Amino acid sequence: MHEMLADQAVAIEAGATPLSRARPGDRGVIIDVRADHANGHGIDVHELERRLLESGFVEGAAFEVLHQGLFGGDPIAVRVDDMRVALRRRDAEDVWVRLESK
C-alpha cells in the first residue's frame, strides 16, 4: 500500500494526471498504465491493465478526449493515436497522462 502511494506521488510530481480527469478537447501523451486497485472495476487488476494496453493505452501514445457521456460524464471517447476508444471513467483512472498546455 505504501509503495502504491509513493508511485502515485511520483506521478503527480512529474506533472501527470489520471485520464479520468481529462475533459473533451484535452490532448496529451500517455505516460503510464498502472492498475493498482480493483475497487469498482469488477475484474482483476491484471486483466484490467491487459485490456487497457490491448486497447492502445500504451506509454508514449498521443491521445485526445473527444466526447463524454451526458450523465456523469461517463463513458468517455478517446482518440489514441489513430483509434477511437470508449472507456469508463473509473477505468481511465489507471491511465496516467501528461496534458498539453492550452
Protein Blocks (a to p, Z undefined) as FASTA:
>chain_A
ZZmmmmmmmmmmnopacfklpcehiacddfbdcdfbfghnlpafklmmmmmmmnopaghi
acddfbdcfehoiacdddehjbccdddfklmmmpccddddZZ
